[in-house]
Amino acid sequence: MLQQMVGQVVVVDLSSPYVCLGTLVGIDELHLELRDADLHDLRDTRTTRENYVVAALATGIKRNRKRVLIARREVVAVTLISDLADA
């Protein structure tokens, strides 16, 4: 199922207080690879995960990583940005 998302903009919810938005460009048994990504530490803001993602939809993804590898064991959910309820 993840293979169908390659090349598209996704939201990756992590078990830690991080959320990542970006273009999914690769997957393997251990990692997801995103490009032009916003890896956001929710401890840095007072907003909720959901509100942060909705705000990113409204204002655009604030790229702070050209490339990021995310450990699959930390992933709670991967969602196409187009599948978000407020998109």
Secondary structure, 3 states (H helix, E strand, C coil): CHHHHCCCEEEEEECCCEEEEEEEEEECCCEEEEEEEEEEEHHHCCCCHHHHHHHHHHHCCCCCEEEEEEEHHHEEEEEEHHHCCCC
